[in-house]
Amino acid sequence: IVGIGIGFAAMAVPMYIAESAPAHMRGKLVVLNNLFITGGQFVATIIDGAFSSLSVNVGWRFMLSLAAVPSIIMFIGFLFMPETPRWLIFHGKPQKARRVLYKLRHPSEVEKEYKEIVADYEEYTKLKLGIVALMKKFFTSKAVIIALIVGCGLQMFQQLGGINTVMYYSASIIEMAGFSDNQSIWLSAIPAFGNFIFTIVGLILVDRLGRRKLLIGSLIGVIVGFLLLSGSFILSDVQSVRAHSLLNDKCSYTSCGTCVGDSRCGFCAYHNDTGVYINGTCSPGNKHHSDCFISNNTDDCQLYSDVQSVR
């Protein structure tokens, strides 16, 4: 249900802004919409961090229920918002479209924009085609094909790049570095804040540098970031302390990294006098506090049980 709502809002809001805003403000308002999205993600992370200190059975309920508040505000706000002038004209309501334009524009601008929308509608009706003919026209026009490839390609590679996965699972990624649940939620606010700040930077630079240069610079940053992230995962696995399981199939992992990646398991190792970790074990454990336990006594790992919290 949440996904359906976000999908509709992600499509409808930028379109509503683009059709309602004056031509000289459309680009900035669409970018401002993205700024509020990233800002909201940062605020949500802070709120989640505050609720993470509560009981596991209580905290997540507050997190999800509080998310309904901005949705309710948006729902009530849109009850008082008019349809866009373009939609009204394209659906046979020109007089209502004119009244809406008088609410959204300076009176001196209304007639000019009204005539432009009507002209677009008249051209649209002359060229109105069925879906098959329309698709044929699209794919036989070189200009349309290039624009389609660029627009859809940018969206496709943005999603395939996996940046949303990193943002949404940043707390889990940080937790894999050895931080507790509560700490990882708070620390996930750092990438969320970075996302918010650089949206502001993009808003400032988009007109100064131009779209192309800003896009190329952003893609370079994404590539470097993913290389560093993937490299850290590889190094973490290669350098992870080796482990053997304590006769338990569900925790039969061979390294600390893979062991603590399973919420059912915990890692324990003996830290000898030379600073070397030996006798690592992977066993069923309680993950409420931590995952790994480094001991000065090799027998401690054999005493590891489900009721112990280990790091």
Disulfide bonds with the S-S distance in Angstrom:
Cys251-Cys265 2.03
Cys259-Cys282 2.17
Cys268-Cys301 2.23
